[in-house]
């Protein structure tokens, strides 16, 4: 039996259409992909829910650089969020640019993420 997982995607994995979700936090421009930092500042990030099976979840973990066995060295962490998951950046933001709109697709002028 293959379990289904809901994931809130907001960047390169975000499809053009789907169930919208607002994620409390901020995203930053890290080059060709964004980094999400969860916070309670009142800022929100625009995302879309996707549903994946166990195999696709493992693929997404690799894509996001998430290592369940070594989270401290992961590029992103997969965190519980509203009954599903969201990938959160696991490095220092430093002087990266904050994306005020909270919308990666609008910021990059794309209809959907490059890996959607």
Secondary structure, 3 states (H helix, E strand, C coil): CCCCEEEEECCCCCCCCCCEEEEEEEEEECCCCEEEEECCCCCEEEEEEEEECHHHHHHHHHHCCCCHHHHHHCCEEEEEECCEEEEEECCCCCCCEECCCCCHHHHHCCCCCCCC
